[in-house]
Amino acid sequence: MTKTYSFTLDYYNKCVIQRIIDKYNMKPMEATRSFLTSKIHEMLEDPEYAMWDYSERAIFDMWESEQVTGDPRNSVYIRGE
């Protein structure tokens, strides 16, 4: 795959942002900004990482790891533990 399709990004954006809103009681615009400006979203947009192989729950976990540690690669989904 040479690019991440817009419908794939749209799916992840909607699902992950809703999880952020639900868990952290953020306002929709704040949650949207937080996810769209994150490193994990940048990785999601890059076809080299093939992030579409992960569920939206895993992407959300990576976003949380990034918020806590500063790096989404600290997620258990990427570390493989």
N, C-alpha and C positions, 0 to 999 in steps of 0.2 A: 504494500500500500504506500503510495507516495505522498498522501496528505490525509489529515484527519478531516473527515466530512463534517459539514456544518450540522447535520441532523444528529450526529454522534455527540458533538460538543453541546448542542442544545439539550440533549437528553441528560448528560452529566451535569450541566449547569443547573437545570431545573431540580434534579434529584438532590444534588449535594447542597445547593442553596437552601432548599426546603429543610433538609436535615439540620443545617446550621441554625436556621430560624427556630425550628422546633426545640432543639437541644439547648441553645444558648439564649433563646428569647430575644434575638436580635431583630431589629427592624429590617424589612426586606432589602432596602437599599444598602444598608450597612453590611448585611450578609452577602449581598451580591458583590459589593466592592471588595470585601475581604477575600472572597473566593476568586474573583476574576483577576485580582492583582497578585495572587499567590504564586509561589514557585511551582506548586503541584499543577496549577492550571496551565502554566507555561509548558510543563512537561506533557500535559494532556494534549496540548495543541501540536506538539512536536511528534510527527509520525515515527521518528527514530526510536522513541521509547515504547511504542505500541501499548500505551496505557489503556486502550479500549479492551484489553484482555482482562482488566480488573472490574469488579462490580462497583456500583456507585457507593456501596458501603465501604469498600476498600479505599476508594478515592477520598471519601470523607475521613477515614482514619488517617490517611496520609496528610490531609489538610490539618487535622488536629495535631498530628506530630509536628508539622511545620510550625503551628502556632506556639507549641510548647518548647520545642528545641531549636527552631529556626531552620530545620532541614526536613523535608518530607521523606527523605531516604532513611530516616530513623524509624519509620513505621515498620511494624512487624511484618507487614505484607511485602515489603521490599527486602528487609533483612532476612526473611525466610525462617524465622524461629518458630 
